Amino acid sequence: MTGQEALVYNDDDWDYMAASDADRIGWVYGDSEVTAVFEPEDTTAFDFKTNQLTASYEFMSLRSHGWTGGHMK
């Protein structure tokens, strides 16, 4: 990673929106610079904490259950 990439991380309820989200973010970053993770078996807390947060994405789009106080588990 060069630090200029973007991540689209859509949890289970929003997996159907991942292609559209990635497409629109690709307008800014270029399609090849956008990583989309959206399969229900892939969008886990473990994956997000160990694989995604440790990467050097410049921009992250996260769709997950949450509220102003935090995210659901």
PQR file with spaces between the fields and no chain letter, atoms N, CA, C, O and H, PARSE charges and radii, in Angstrom:
ATOM       1  N    MET     1       0.828   -1.192    0.000 -0.4000 1.5000
ATOM       2  CA   MET     1       0.000    0.000    0.000 -0.0000 2.0000
ATOM       3  C    MET     1       0.866    1.247    0.000  0.5500 1.7000
ATOM       4  O    MET     1       1.902    1.313    0.662 -0.5500 1.4000
ATOM       5  N    THR     2       0.424    2.207   -0.741 -0.4000 1.5000
ATOM       6  CA   THR     2       1.171    3.455   -0.791 -0.0000 2.0000
ATOM       7  C    THR     2       0.605    4.525    0.123  0.5500 1.7000
ATOM       8  O    THR     2       1.184    5.605    0.243 -0.5500 1.4000
ATOM       9  H    THR     2      -0.418    2.154   -1.279  0.4000 1.0000
ATOM      10  N    GLY     3      -0.530    4.241    0.778 -0.4000 1.5000
ATOM      11  CA   GLY     3      -1.151    5.234    1.635 -0.0000 2.0000
ATOM      12  C    GLY     3      -2.197    6.071    0.916  0.5500 1.7000
ATOM      13  O    GLY     3      -2.811    6.944    1.529 -0.5500 1.4000
ATOM      14  H    GLY     3      -1.001    3.364    0.680  0.4000 1.0000
ATOM      15  N    GLN     4      -2.410    5.824   -0.362 -0.4000 1.5000
ATOM      16  CA   GLN     4      -3.390    6.580   -1.131 -0.0000 2.0000
ATOM      17  C    GLN     4      -4.604    5.734   -1.482  0.5500 1.7000
ATOM      18  O    GLN     4      -5.384    6.097   -2.362 -0.5500 1.4000
ATOM      19  H    GLN     4      -1.911    5.115   -0.860  0.4000 1.0000
ATOM      20  N    GLU     5      -4.766    4.615   -0.803 -0.4000 1.5000
ATOM      21  CA   GLU     5      -5.867    3.717   -1.088 -0.0000 2.0000
ATOM      22  C    GLU     5      -7.057    3.995   -0.178  0.5500 1.7000
ATOM      23  O    GLU     5      -6.933    4.646    0.859 -0.5500 1.4000
ATOM      24  H    GLU     5      -4.133    4.320   -0.088  0.4000 1.0000
ATOM      25  N    ALA     6      -8.208    3.484   -0.593 -0.4000 1.5000
ATOM      26  CA   ALA     6      -9.433    3.637    0.180 -0.0000 2.0000
ATOM      27  C    ALA     6     -10.012    2.259    0.477  0.5500 1.7000
ATOM      28  O    ALA     6      -9.815    1.311   -0.283 -0.5500 1.4000
ATOM      29  H    ALA     6      -8.308    2.955   -1.435  0.4000 1.0000
ATOM      30  N    LEU     7     -10.721    2.165    1.582 -0.4000 1.5000
ATOM      31  CA   LEU     7     -11.374    0.926    1.991 -0.0000 2.0000
ATOM      32  C    LEU     7     -12.875    1.147    2.077  0.5500 1.7000
ATOM      33  O    LEU     7     -13.336    2.127    2.662 -0.5500 1.4000
ATOM      34  H    LEU     7     -10.881    2.936    2.200  0.4000 1.0000
ATOM      35  N    VAL     8     -13.632    0.227    1.489 -0.4000 1.5000
ATOM      36  CA   VAL     8     -15.077    0.163    1.673 -0.0000 2.0000
ATOM      37  C    VAL     8     -15.326   -1.086    2.494  0.5500 1.7000
ATOM      38  O    VAL     8     -15.022   -2.193    2.050 -0.5500 1.4000
ATOM      39  H    VAL     8     -13.257   -0.569    1.014  0.4000 1.0000
ATOM      40  N    TYR     9     -15.875   -0.921    3.686 -0.4000 1.5000
ATOM      41  CA   TYR     9     -16.095   -2.045    4.605 -0.0000 2.0000
ATOM      42  C    TYR     9     -17.560   -2.033    5.015  0.5500 1.7000
ATOM      43  O    TYR     9     -17.951   -1.317    5.936 -0.5500 1.4000
ATOM      44  H    TYR     9     -16.122   -0.022    4.047  0.4000 1.0000
ATOM      45  N    ASN    10     -18.364   -2.828    4.327 -0.4000 1.5000
ATOM      46  CA   ASN    10     -19.809   -2.857    4.550 -0.0000 2.0000
ATOM      47  C    ASN    10     -20.198   -4.146    5.253  0.5500 1.7000
ATOM      48  O    ASN    10     -20.089   -5.237    4.695 -0.5500 1.4000
ATOM      49  H    ASN    10     -18.047   -3.410    3.578  0.4000 1.0000
ATOM      50  N    ASP    11     -20.656   -3.996    6.491 -0.4000 1.5000
ATOM      51  CA   ASP    11     -21.081   -5.157    7.268 -0.0000 2.0000
ATOM      52  C    ASP    11     -22.370   -5.744    6.689  0.5500 1.7000
ATOM      53  O    ASP    11     -22.950   -5.192    5.753 -0.5500 1.4000
ATOM      54  H    ASP    11     -20.744   -3.109    6.945  0.4000 1.0000
ATOM      55  N    ASP    12     -22.798   -6.841    7.243 -0.4000 1.5000
ATOM      56  CA   ASP    12     -23.837   -7.711    6.685 -0.0000 2.0000
ATOM      57  C    ASP    12     -25.062   -6.991    6.120  0.5500 1.7000
ATOM      58  O    ASP    12     -25.445   -7.249    4.979 -0.5500 1.4000
ATOM      59  H    ASP    12     -22.327   -7.289    8.003  0.4000 1.0000
ATOM      60  N    ASP    13     -25.679   -6.104    6.882 -0.4000 1.5000
ATOM      61  CA   ASP    13     -26.907   -5.455    6.415 -0.0000 2.0000
ATOM      62  C    ASP    13     -26.703   -4.542    5.218  0.5500 1.7000
ATOM      63  O    ASP    13     -27.660   -4.229    4.510 -0.5500 1.4000
ATOM      64  H    ASP    13     -25.368   -5.895    7.809  0.4000 1.0000
ATOM      65  N    TRP    14     -25.481   -4.116    4.985 -0.4000 1.5000
ATOM      66  CA   TRP    14     -25.192   -3.185    3.900 -0.0000 2.0000
ATOM      67  C    TRP    14     -24.293   -3.790    2.825  0.5500 1.7000
ATOM      68  O    TRP    14     -23.746   -3.054    2.003 -0.5500 1.4000
ATOM      69  H    TRP    14     -24.704   -4.371    5.560  0.4000 1.0000
ATOM      70  N    ASP    15     -24.130   -5.106    2.811 -0.4000 1.5000
ATOM      71  CA   ASP    15     -23.250   -5.719    1.814 -0.0000 2.0000
ATOM      72  C    ASP    15     -23.716   -5.443    0.389  0.5500 1.7000
ATOM      73  O    ASP    15     -22.893   -5.354   -0.522 -0.5500 1.4000
ATOM      74  H    ASP    15     -24.574   -5.703    3.479  0.4000 1.0000
ATOM      75  N    TYR    16     -25.006   -5.309    0.189 -0.4000 1.5000
ATOM      76  CA   TYR    16     -25.544   -5.060   -1.157 -0.0000 2.0000
ATOM      77  C    TYR    16     -25.165   -3.675   -1.687  0.5500 1.7000
ATOM      78  O    TYR    16     -25.290   -3.425   -2.885 -0.5500 1.4000
ATOM      79  H    TYR    16     -25.674   -5.381    0.930  0.4000 1.0000
ATOM      80  N    MET    17     -24.709   -2.781   -0.823 -0.4000 1.5000
ATOM      81  CA   MET    17     -24.330   -1.432   -1.230 -0.0000 2.0000
ATOM      82  C    MET    17     -22.837   -1.287   -1.522  0.5500 1.7000
ATOM      83  O    MET    17     -22.392   -0.222   -1.948 -0.5500 1.4000
ATOM      84  H    MET    17     -24.607   -2.985    0.151  0.4000 1.0000
ATOM      85  N    ALA    18     -22.067   -2.338   -1.298 -0.4000 1.5000
ATOM      86  CA   ALA    18     -20.609   -2.246   -1.409 -0.0000 2.0000
ATOM      87  C    ALA    18     -20.152   -1.881   -2.820  0.5500 1.7000
ATOM      88  O    ALA    18     -19.268   -1.040   -2.981 -0.5500 1.4000
ATOM      89  H    ALA    18     -22.429   -3.204   -0.952  0.4000 1.0000
ATOM      90  N    ALA    19     -20.736   -2.494   -3.832 -0.4000 1.5000
ATOM      91  CA   ALA    19     -20.311   -2.207   -5.209 -0.0000 2.0000
ATOM      92  C    ALA    19     -20.563   -0.748   -5.552  0.5500 1.7000
ATOM      93  O    ALA    19     -19.719   -0.100   -6.171 -0.5500 1.4000
ATOM      94  H    ALA    19     -21.455   -3.177   -3.701  0.4000 1.0000
ATOM      95  N    SER    20     -21.708   -0.231   -5.157 -0.4000 1.5000
ATOM      96  CA   SER    20     -22.030    1.172   -5.414 -0.0000 2.0000
ATOM      97  C    SER    20     -21.107    2.099   -4.632  0.5500 1.7000
ATOM      98  O    SER    20     -20.622    3.094   -5.171 -0.5500 1.4000
ATOM      99  H    SER    20     -22.393   -0.757   -4.655  0.4000 1.0000
ATOM     100  N    ASP    21     -20.863    1.777   -3.365 -0.4000 1.5000
ATOM     101  CA   ASP    21     -19.955    2.585   -2.548 -0.0000 2.0000
ATOM     102  C    ASP    21     -18.555    2.604   -3.152  0.5500 1.7000
ATOM     103  O    ASP    21     -17.936    3.661   -3.273 -0.5500 1.4000
ATOM     104  H    ASP    21     -21.257    0.969   -2.928  0.4000 1.0000
ATOM     105  N    ALA    22     -18.061    1.425   -3.529 -0.4000 1.5000
ATOM     106  CA   ALA    22     -16.716    1.322   -4.110 -0.0000 2.0000
ATOM     107  C    ALA    22     -16.631    2.081   -5.434  0.5500 1.7000
ATOM     108  O    ALA    22     -15.622    2.722   -5.724 -0.5500 1.4000
ATOM     109  H    ALA    22     -18.564    0.566   -3.431  0.4000 1.0000
ATOM     110  N    ASP    23     -17.688    2.004   -6.227 -0.4000 1.5000
ATOM     111  CA   ASP    23     -17.714    2.706   -7.506 -0.0000 2.0000
ATOM     112  C    ASP    23     -17.584    4.213   -7.296  0.5500 1.7000
ATOM     113  O    ASP    23     -16.802    4.875   -7.979 -0.5500 1.4000
ATOM     114  H    ASP    23     -18.508    1.482   -5.991  0.4000 1.0000
ATOM     115  N    ARG    24     -18.336    4.737   -6.370 -0.4000 1.5000
ATOM     116  CA   ARG    24     -18.304    6.186   -6.135 -0.0000 2.0000
ATOM     117  C    ARG    24     -16.986    6.644   -5.512  0.5500 1.7000
ATOM     118  O    ARG    24     -16.470    7.704   -5.867 -0.5500 1.4000
ATOM     119  H    ARG    24     -18.971    4.199   -5.815  0.4000 1.0000
ATOM     120  N    ILE    25     -16.454    5.873   -4.611 -0.4000 1.5000
ATOM     121  CA   ILE    25     -15.155    6.231   -4.041 -0.0000 2.0000
ATOM     122  C    ILE    25     -14.063    6.090   -5.090  0.5500 1.7000
ATOM     123  O    ILE    25     -13.063    6.808   -5.059 -0.5500 1.4000
ATOM     124  H    ILE    25     -16.874    5.012   -4.323  0.4000 1.0000
ATOM     125  N    GLY    26     -14.263    5.157   -6.020 -0.4000 1.5000
ATOM     126  CA   GLY    26     -13.332    4.993   -7.134 -0.0000 2.0000
ATOM     127  C    GLY    26     -13.268    6.208   -8.039  0.5500 1.7000
ATOM     128  O    GLY    26     -12.268    6.402   -8.730 -0.5500 1.4000
ATOM     129  H    GLY    26     -15.075    4.574   -6.045  0.4000 1.0000
ATOM     130  N    TRP    27     -14.304    7.031   -8.056 -0.4000 1.5000
ATOM     131  CA   TRP    27     -14.270    8.271   -8.838 -0.0000 2.0000
ATOM     132  C    TRP    27     -13.150    9.173   -8.339  0.5500 1.7000
ATOM     133  O    TRP    27     -12.566    9.930   -9.113 -0.5500 1.4000
ATOM     134  H    TRP    27     -15.117    6.874   -7.494  0.4000 1.0000
ATOM     135  N    VAL    28     -12.852    9.092   -7.053 -0.4000 1.5000
ATOM     136  CA   VAL    28     -11.819    9.935   -6.459 -0.0000 2.0000
ATOM     137  C    VAL    28     -10.462    9.234   -6.477  0.5500 1.7000
ATOM     138  O    VAL    28      -9.456    9.829   -6.861 -0.5500 1.4000
ATOM     139  H    VAL    28     -13.327    8.477   -6.424  0.4000 1.0000
ATOM     140  N    TYR    29     -10.440    7.970   -6.060 -0.4000 1.5000
ATOM     141  CA   TYR    29      -9.187    7.247   -5.887 -0.0000 2.0000
ATOM     142  C    TYR    29      -8.770    6.420   -7.103  0.5500 1.7000
ATOM     143  O    TYR    29      -7.608    6.031   -7.221 -0.5500 1.4000
ATOM     144  H    TYR    29     -11.257    7.486   -5.748  0.4000 1.0000
ATOM     145  N    GLY    30      -9.703    6.154   -7.994 -0.4000 1.5000
ATOM     146  CA   GLY    30      -9.442    5.226   -9.091 -0.0000 2.0000
ATOM     147  C    GLY    30      -9.868    3.837   -8.655  0.5500 1.7000
ATOM     148  O    GLY    30      -9.619    3.436   -7.518 -0.5500 1.4000
ATOM     149  H    GLY    30     -10.647    6.470   -7.898  0.4000 1.0000
ATOM     150  N    ASP    31     -10.499    3.111   -9.538 -0.4000 1.5000
ATOM     151  CA   ASP    31     -11.047    1.793   -9.189 -0.0000 2.0000
ATOM     152  C    ASP    31     -10.014    0.838   -8.609  0.5500 1.7000
ATOM     153  O    ASP    31     -10.326    0.071   -7.698 -0.5500 1.4000
ATOM     154  H    ASP    31     -10.702    3.437  -10.461  0.4000 1.0000
ATOM     155  N    SER    32      -8.799    0.874   -9.118 -0.4000 1.5000
ATOM     156  CA   SER    32      -7.778   -0.073   -8.660 -0.0000 2.0000
ATOM     157  C    SER    32      -7.232    0.268   -7.275  0.5500 1.7000
ATOM     158  O    SER    32      -6.496   -0.526   -6.689 -0.5500 1.4000
ATOM     159  H    SER    32      -8.546    1.497   -9.858  0.4000 1.0000
ATOM     160  N    GLU    33      -7.583    1.435   -6.750 -0.4000 1.5000
ATOM     161  CA   GLU    33      -7.087    1.865   -5.441 -0.0000 2.0000
ATOM     162  C    GLU    33      -8.114    1.680   -4.330  0.5500 1.7000
ATOM     163  O    GLU    33      -7.896    2.118   -3.200 -0.5500 1.4000
ATOM     164  H    GLU    33      -8.181    2.080   -7.226  0.4000 1.0000
ATOM     165  N    VAL    34      -9.243    1.025   -4.652 -0.4000 1.5000
ATOM     166  CA   VAL    34     -10.302    0.824   -3.667 -0.0000 2.0000
ATOM     167  C    VAL    34     -10.406   -0.661   -3.327  0.5500 1.7000
ATOM     168  O    VAL    34     -10.568   -1.500   -4.213 -0.5500 1.4000
ATOM     169  H    VAL    34      -9.420    0.669   -5.570  0.4000 1.0000
ATOM     170  N    THR    35     -10.313   -0.971   -2.054 -0.4000 1.5000
ATOM     171  CA   THR    35     -10.521   -2.331   -1.559 -0.0000 2.0000
ATOM     172  C    THR    35     -11.912   -2.388   -0.952  0.5500 1.7000
ATOM     173  O    THR    35     -12.262   -1.559   -0.111 -0.5500 1.4000
ATOM     174  H    THR    35     -10.181   -0.289   -1.334  0.4000 1.0000
ATOM     175  N    ALA    36     -12.711   -3.370   -1.379 -0.4000 1.5000
ATOM     176  CA   ALA    36     -14.059   -3.536   -0.835 -0.0000 2.0000
ATOM     177  C    ALA    36     -14.145   -4.872   -0.105  0.5500 1.7000
ATOM     178  O    ALA    36     -13.839   -5.922   -0.669 -0.5500 1.4000
ATOM     179  H    ALA    36     -12.427   -4.043   -2.062  0.4000 1.0000
ATOM     180  N    VAL    37     -14.563   -4.817    1.144 -0.4000 1.5000
ATOM     181  CA   VAL    37     -14.771   -6.016    1.961 -0.0000 2.0000
ATOM     182  C    VAL    37     -16.241   -5.989    2.367  0.5500 1.7000
ATOM     183  O    VAL    37     -16.699   -5.041    3.006 -0.5500 1.4000
ATOM     184  H    VAL    37     -14.813   -3.963    1.602  0.4000 1.0000
ATOM     185  N    PHE    38     -16.981   -7.039    1.990 -0.4000 1.5000
ATOM     186  CA   PHE    38     -18.422   -6.986    2.241 -0.0000 2.0000
ATOM     187  C    PHE    38     -19.079   -8.341    2.441  0.5500 1.7000
ATOM     188  O    PHE    38     -20.254   -8.391    2.803 -0.5500 1.4000
ATOM     189  H    PHE    38     -16.609   -7.809    1.470  0.4000 1.0000
ATOM     190  N    GLU    39     -18.382   -9.422    2.224 -0.4000 1.5000
ATOM     191  CA   GLU    39     -18.980  -10.740    2.439 -0.0000 2.0000
ATOM     192  C    GLU    39     -19.195  -10.940    3.936  0.5500 1.7000
ATOM     193  O    GLU    39     -18.287  -10.680    4.726 -0.5500 1.4000
ATOM     194  H    GLU    39     -17.428   -9.382    1.930  0.4000 1.0000
ATOM     195  N    PRO    40     -20.392  -11.401    4.343 -0.5600 1.5000
ATOM     196  CA   PRO    40     -20.677  -11.544    5.773  0.2800 2.0000
ATOM     197  C    PRO    40     -19.634  -12.340    6.558  0.5500 1.7000
ATOM     198  O    PRO    40     -19.365  -12.022    7.717 -0.5500 1.4000
ATOM     199  N    GLU    41     -19.047  -13.363    5.953 -0.4000 1.5000
ATOM     200  CA   GLU    41     -18.038  -14.135    6.687 -0.0000 2.0000
ATOM     201  C    GLU    41     -16.697  -13.399    6.778  0.5500 1.7000
ATOM     202  O    GLU    41     -15.823  -13.804    7.545 -0.5500 1.4000
ATOM     203  H    GLU    41     -19.266  -13.622    5.012  0.4000 1.0000
ATOM     204  N    ASP    42     -16.528  -12.322    6.004 -0.4000 1.5000
ATOM     205  CA   ASP    42     -15.281  -11.558    6.027 -0.0000 2.0000
ATOM     206  C    ASP    42     -15.355  -10.314    6.906  0.5500 1.7000
ATOM     207  O    ASP    42     -14.332   -9.864    7.423 -0.5500 1.4000
ATOM     208  H    ASP    42     -17.238  -11.993    5.381  0.4000 1.0000
ATOM     209  N    THR    43     -16.538   -9.758    7.082 -0.4000 1.5000
ATOM     210  CA   THR    43     -16.679   -8.513    7.853 -0.0000 2.0000
ATOM     211  C    THR    43     -16.888   -8.831    9.329  0.5500 1.7000
ATOM     212  O    THR    43     -18.007   -8.808    9.843 -0.5500 1.4000
ATOM     213  H    THR    43     -17.369  -10.124    6.662  0.4000 1.0000
ATOM     214  N    THR    44     -15.796   -9.123    9.977 -0.4000 1.5000
ATOM     215  CA   THR    44     -15.821   -9.473   11.397 -0.0000 2.0000
ATOM     216  C    THR    44     -15.002   -8.459   12.190  0.5500 1.7000
ATOM     217  O    THR    44     -14.166   -7.745   11.637 -0.5500 1.4000
ATOM     218  H    THR    44     -14.887   -9.142    9.559  0.4000 1.0000
ATOM     219  N    ALA    45     -15.254   -8.412   13.473 -0.4000 1.5000
ATOM     220  CA   ALA    45     -14.465   -7.525   14.333 -0.0000 2.0000
ATOM     221  C    ALA    45     -12.985   -7.901   14.270  0.5500 1.7000
ATOM     222  O    ALA    45     -12.119   -7.026   14.235 -0.5500 1.4000
ATOM     223  H    ALA    45     -15.934   -8.992   13.922  0.4000 1.0000
ATOM     224  N    PHE    46     -12.699   -9.196   14.257 -0.4000 1.5000
ATOM     225  CA   PHE    46     -11.311   -9.647   14.196 -0.0000 2.0000
ATOM     226  C    PHE    46     -10.638   -9.150   12.918  0.5500 1.7000
ATOM     227  O    PHE    46      -9.532   -8.613   12.964 -0.5500 1.4000
ATOM     228  H    PHE    46     -13.402   -9.907   14.285  0.4000 1.0000
ATOM     229  N    ASP    47     -11.306   -9.330   11.778 -0.4000 1.5000
ATOM     230  CA   ASP    47     -10.723   -8.872   10.511 -0.0000 2.0000
ATOM     231  C    ASP    47     -10.508   -7.367   10.519  0.5500 1.7000
ATOM     232  O    ASP    47      -9.444   -6.887   10.130 -0.5500 1.4000
ATOM     233  H    ASP    47     -12.205   -9.767   11.740  0.4000 1.0000
ATOM     234  N    PHE    48     -11.506   -6.630   10.956 -0.4000 1.5000
ATOM     235  CA   PHE    48     -11.384   -5.174   10.932 -0.0000 2.0000
ATOM     236  C    PHE    48     -10.235   -4.707   11.815  0.5500 1.7000
ATOM     237  O    PHE    48      -9.450   -3.849   11.411 -0.5500 1.4000
ATOM     238  H    PHE    48     -12.370   -7.020   11.272  0.4000 1.0000
ATOM     239  N    LYS    49     -10.132   -5.264   13.011 -0.4000 1.5000
ATOM     240  CA   LYS    49      -9.083   -4.838   13.945 -0.0000 2.0000
ATOM     241  C    LYS    49      -7.693   -5.276   13.509  0.5500 1.7000
ATOM     242  O    LYS    49      -6.743   -4.502   13.624 -0.5500 1.4000
ATOM     243  H    LYS    49     -10.769   -5.960   13.339  0.4000 1.0000
ATOM     244  N    THR    50      -7.555   -6.497   13.014 -0.4000 1.5000
ATOM     245  CA   THR    50      -6.219   -7.022   12.718 -0.0000 2.0000
ATOM     246  C    THR    50      -5.753   -6.772   11.295  0.5500 1.7000
ATOM     247  O    THR    50      -4.552   -6.645   11.056 -0.5500 1.4000
ATOM     248  H    THR    50      -8.326   -7.126   12.921  0.4000 1.0000
ATOM     249  N    ASN    51      -6.675   -6.698   10.344 -0.4000 1.5000
ATOM     250  CA   ASN    51      -6.265   -6.539    8.937 -0.0000 2.0000
ATOM     251  C    ASN    51      -6.502   -5.147    8.381  0.5500 1.7000
ATOM     252  O    ASN    51      -5.679   -4.635    7.622 -0.5500 1.4000
ATOM     253  H    ASN    51      -7.651   -6.801   10.537  0.4000 1.0000
ATOM     254  N    GLN    52      -7.605   -4.532    8.745 -0.4000 1.5000
ATOM     255  CA   GLN    52      -7.955   -3.257    8.124 -0.0000 2.0000
ATOM     256  C    GLN    52      -7.397   -2.058    8.891  0.5500 1.7000
ATOM     257  O    GLN    52      -6.836   -1.145    8.286 -0.5500 1.4000
ATOM     258  H    GLN    52      -8.274   -4.948    9.361  0.4000 1.0000
ATOM     259  N    LEU    53      -7.544   -2.053   10.194 -0.4000 1.5000
ATOM     260  CA   LEU    53      -7.027   -0.921   10.971 -0.0000 2.0000
ATOM     261  C    LEU    53      -5.510   -0.835   10.953  0.5500 1.7000
ATOM     262  O    LEU    53      -4.947    0.238   11.166 -0.5500 1.4000
ATOM     263  H    LEU    53      -7.999   -2.795   10.686  0.4000 1.0000
ATOM     264  N    THR    54      -4.855   -1.939   10.703 -0.4000 1.5000
ATOM     265  CA   THR    54      -3.392   -1.930   10.650 -0.0000 2.0000
ATOM     266  C    THR    54      -2.864   -1.537    9.274  0.5500 1.7000
ATOM     267  O    THR    54      -1.666   -1.300    9.122 -0.5500 1.4000
ATOM     268  H    THR    54      -5.313   -2.811   10.529  0.4000 1.0000
ATOM     269  N    ALA    55      -3.729   -1.464    8.280 -0.4000 1.5000
ATOM     270  CA   ALA    55      -3.323   -1.059    6.935 -0.0000 2.0000
ATOM     271  C    ALA    55      -3.238    0.469    6.873  0.5500 1.7000
ATOM     272  O    ALA    55      -3.721    1.162    7.769 -0.5500 1.4000
ATOM     273  H    ALA    55      -4.702   -1.656    8.403  0.4000 1.0000
ATOM     274  N    SER    56      -2.635    0.972    5.833 -0.4000 1.5000
ATOM     275  CA   SER    56      -2.439    2.424    5.730 -0.0000 2.0000
ATOM     276  C    SER    56      -3.398    3.046    4.717  0.5500 1.7000
ATOM     277  O    SER    56      -2.968    3.742    3.797 -0.5500 1.4000
ATOM     278  H    SER    56      -2.243    0.409    5.105  0.4000 1.0000
ATOM     279  N    TYR    57      -4.681    2.797    4.885 -0.4000 1.5000
ATOM     280  CA   TYR    57      -5.673    3.425    4.018 -0.0000 2.0000
ATOM     281  C    TYR    57      -5.733    4.918    4.305  0.5500 1.7000
ATOM     282  O    TYR    57      -5.636    5.346    5.455 -0.5500 1.4000
ATOM     283  H    TYR    57      -5.030    2.232    5.632  0.4000 1.0000
ATOM     284  N    GLU    58      -5.892    5.700    3.250 -0.4000 1.5000
ATOM     285  CA   GLU    58      -6.069    7.135    3.426 -0.0000 2.0000
ATOM     286  C    GLU    58      -7.515    7.447    3.812  0.5500 1.7000
ATOM     287  O    GLU    58      -7.778    8.402    4.543 -0.5500 1.4000
ATOM     288  H    GLU    58      -5.971    5.352    2.316  0.4000 1.0000
ATOM     289  N    PHE    59      -8.450    6.633    3.315 -0.4000 1.5000
ATOM     290  CA   PHE    59      -9.870    6.858    3.571 -0.0000 2.0000
ATOM     291  C    PHE    59     -10.549    5.523    3.838  0.5500 1.7000
ATOM     292  O    PHE    59     -10.302    4.543    3.135 -0.5500 1.4000
ATOM     293  H    PHE    59      -8.237    5.857    2.722  0.4000 1.0000
ATOM     294  N    MET    60     -11.407    5.483    4.856 -0.4000 1.5000
ATOM     295  CA   MET    60     -12.186    4.276    5.163 -0.0000 2.0000
ATOM     296  C    MET    60     -13.657    4.628    5.205  0.5500 1.7000
ATOM     297  O    MET    60     -14.058    5.575    5.881 -0.5500 1.4000
ATOM     298  H    MET    60     -11.608    6.279    5.428  0.4000 1.0000
ATOM     299  N    SER    61     -14.460    3.866    4.482 -0.4000 1.5000
ATOM     300  CA   SER    61     -15.913    3.982    4.544 -0.0000 2.0000
ATOM     301  C    SER    61     -16.418    2.736    5.245  0.5500 1.7000
ATOM     302  O    SER    61     -16.242    1.622    4.752 -0.5500 1.4000
ATOM     303  H    SER    61     -14.134    3.097    3.933  0.4000 1.0000
ATOM     304  N    LEU    62     -17.045    2.923    6.394 -0.4000 1.5000
ATOM     305  CA   LEU    62     -17.509    1.798    7.207 -0.0000 2.0000
ATOM     306  C    LEU    62     -19.012    1.883    7.363  0.5500 1.7000
ATOM     307  O    LEU    62     -19.543    2.890    7.831 -0.5500 1.4000
ATOM     308  H    LEU    62     -17.188    3.828    6.796  0.4000 1.0000
ATOM     309  N    ARG    63     -19.704    0.811    6.964 -0.4000 1.5000
ATOM     310  CA   ARG    63     -21.150    0.703    7.207 -0.0000 2.0000
ATOM     311  C    ARG    63     -21.335   -0.454    8.180  0.5500 1.7000
ATOM     312  O    ARG    63     -21.089   -1.612    7.842 -0.5500 1.4000
ATOM     313  H    ARG    63     -19.273   -0.007    6.584  0.4000 1.0000
ATOM     314  N    SER    64     -21.770   -0.128    9.385 -0.4000 1.5000
ATOM     315  CA   SER    64     -21.929   -1.119   10.433 -0.0000 2.0000
ATOM     316  C    SER    64     -22.975   -0.623   11.421  0.5500 1.7000
ATOM     317  O    SER    64     -23.292    0.566   11.457 -0.5500 1.4000
ATOM     318  H    SER    64     -21.970    0.813    9.660  0.4000 1.0000
ATOM     319  N    HIS    65     -23.505   -1.535   12.218 -0.4000 1.5000
ATOM     320  CA   HIS    65     -24.438   -1.114   13.262 -0.0000 2.0000
ATOM     321  C    HIS    65     -23.697   -0.277   14.285  0.5500 1.7000
ATOM     322  O    HIS    65     -22.633   -0.662   14.770 -0.5500 1.4000
ATOM     323  H    HIS    65     -23.247   -2.501   12.189  0.4000 1.0000
ATOM     324  N    GLY    66     -24.261    0.851   14.601 -0.4000 1.5000
ATOM     325  CA   GLY    66     -23.637    1.689   15.591 -0.0000 2.0000
ATOM     326  C    GLY    66     -24.509    2.868   15.955  0.5500 1.7000
ATOM     327  O    GLY    66     -25.597    3.043   15.408 -0.5500 1.4000
ATOM     328  H    GLY    66     -25.126    1.163   14.207  0.4000 1.0000
ATOM     329  N    TRP    67     -24.035    3.659   16.863 -0.4000 1.5000
ATOM     330  CA   TRP    67     -24.693    4.870   17.305 -0.0000 2.0000
ATOM     331  C    TRP    67     -23.614    5.820   17.778  0.5500 1.7000
ATOM     332  O    TRP    67     -22.434    5.481   17.692 -0.5500 1.4000
ATOM     333  H    TRP    67     -23.151    3.516   17.308  0.4000 1.0000
ATOM     334  N    THR    68     -23.961    6.976   18.264 -0.4000 1.5000
ATOM     335  CA   THR    68     -22.965    7.985   18.639 -0.0000 2.0000
ATOM     336  C    THR    68     -22.035    7.524   19.742  0.5500 1.7000
ATOM     337  O    THR    68     -20.959    8.092   19.927 -0.5500 1.4000
ATOM     338  H    THR    68     -24.920    7.251   18.333  0.4000 1.0000
ATOM     339  N    GLY    69     -22.443    6.489   20.482 -0.4000 1.5000
ATOM     340  CA   GLY    69     -21.612    5.970   21.571 -0.0000 2.0000
ATOM     341  C    GLY    69     -20.720    4.813   21.203  0.5500 1.7000
ATOM     342  O    GLY    69     -19.894    4.408   22.020 -0.5500 1.4000
ATOM     343  H    GLY    69     -23.317    6.028   20.332  0.4000 1.0000
ATOM     344  N    GLY    70     -20.845    4.258   20.007 -0.4000 1.5000
ATOM     345  CA   GLY    70     -19.998    3.143   19.616 -0.0000 2.0000
ATOM     346  C    GLY    70     -20.636    2.251   18.567  0.5500 1.7000
ATOM     347  O    GLY    70     -21.638    2.610   17.948 -0.5500 1.4000
ATOM     348  H    GLY    70     -21.516    4.587   19.343  0.4000 1.0000
ATOM     349  N    HIS    71     -20.045    1.098   18.381 -0.4000 1.5000
ATOM     350  CA   HIS    71     -20.522    0.125   17.394 -0.0000 2.0000
ATOM     351  C    HIS    71     -21.040   -1.111   18.113  0.5500 1.7000
ATOM     352  O    HIS    71     -20.572   -1.462   19.196 -0.5500 1.4000
ATOM     353  H    HIS    71     -19.231    0.806   18.884  0.4000 1.0000
ATOM     354  N    MET    72     -22.011   -1.758   17.492 -0.4000 1.5000
ATOM     355  CA   MET    72     -22.551   -3.007   18.031 -0.0000 2.0000
ATOM     356  C    MET    72     -21.554   -4.123   17.763  0.5500 1.7000
ATOM     357  O    MET    72     -20.739   -4.029   16.845 -0.5500 1.4000
ATOM     358  H    MET    72     -22.391   -1.473   16.612  0.4000 1.0000
ATOM     359  N    LYS    73     -21.620   -5.169   18.557 -0.4000 1.5000
ATOM     360  CA   LYS    73     -20.748   -6.331   18.348 -0.0000 2.0000
ATOM     361  C    LYS    73     -21.494   -7.391   17.612  0.5500 1.7000
ATOM     362  O    LYS    73     -20.942   -8.455   17.334 -0.5500 1.4000
ATOM     363  H    LYS    73     -22.283   -5.245   19.302  0.4000 1.0000
